Amino acid sequence: MKEPVDPHPQADGQGPSDLDWGRIVEEHSDRVYRLALRLTGNRHDAEDLTQEVFVRVFRSLHTYTPGTFEGWLHRITTNLFLDQARRRQRIRFDALSEERAARLASASPAPESAYADQTFDDDVAAALGSLPPDFRAAVVLCDIEGLSYEEIAEILGAKLGTVRSRIHRGRALLRTALAHRAPTAGRTRYAGPALAVGRGVST
């Protein structure tokens, strides 16, 4: 079993070795891509965003300070997405099919990852795509990535109250967009953020 890669650069300040950099990409690319897909809503933009994230990581690795490396990747991915979204008047959002979602799962995904991919269906993808980018990012990080309000505030560089407001308003818009949903026989469906446990959602 491989030990987790140390994301710190070499002592000479020239950046990570080829082996370390390869392991960083290997260990984190799937998760970054999943987040990018849920933010952008289509495979092509997700691939472009993932590539841009790792270019940014490579260039900025010498500035990384000890902490949660995954959190650092969340922050880079989300902020790059928001930068792109703000440069566009409209983000093209293609529905994520179940077939695409199945291909996202790794050979041996963690149970929570497999569940998220299975249930991230067309309706949820389309509803997320209708949200303003700031709301979408906050809801994705909270209700899909499972981050706390404090973690999201740090990633977005926003006040805690602002994060709570974006999540609350984003969830309200999602409830409206998903109001037509009804259980389908023989199919497990994502219940939507209205049923998220422990996230302060009123019933």
Buried (B, 14 or more C-beta within 10 A) or exposed (E): EEEEBEBBBEEEEEBBEEEBBEBBBEBBBBBBBBBBBBBBBBBEBBBBBBBBBBEBBBEEBEEEEEEEBBEBBBBBBBBBBBEBBEEEEEBEBBBBEBEBBEEBBEEEBEEEBBEBBBBBBBBBBBBBBBBBBBBBBBBBBBBBBEBEBEBBBBBBEBEEEBBBBBBBBBBEBBBEBBEEBEEEEEEEBBEBBBEBEEBEBEE
